Amino acid sequence: LSFSAQDGILLLYHIKDLQYEMKLCADISQPISSLVFSPNYTFLLLVTEQGPVYSYEPAHSGEAVKLLDTCSSCFLAADFLIPGEKYCVSVTTSGEVQVWYLEDGTCLSMLNLGTEVHI
């Protein structure tokens, strides 16, 4: 299995031998800048270029759920904190590093680096 994101659409590719099948998983209508799997591959974080971070559960084939949103600055990257997949860490373009509780989107901690961040 392989995932890709194009123009805000999450696609699943099931590849076997020389054949493949493409399936539309979610349409979040915002360009996706990165995809990150949880350590046990249960969840997929979708970081968008416009700010919000979404979660997608490949095994349940449901809709992507908006987890985090920011008003002051766009998320640049996010990743799961291990062990487990209850928490994630994110960084915004304005240099804010945040730790989030993913079940309800609560920001638990924040550190301002005092500089803009670029990849």
Secondary structure, 3 states (H helix, E strand, C coil): CEEEEECCEEEEEEEECCEEEEEEEEECCCCEEEEEECCCCCCEEEEECCCCEEEECCCCCCCCEEEECCCCCCEEEEEECCCCCCEEEEEECCCEEEEEECCCCEEEEEEECCCCCCC
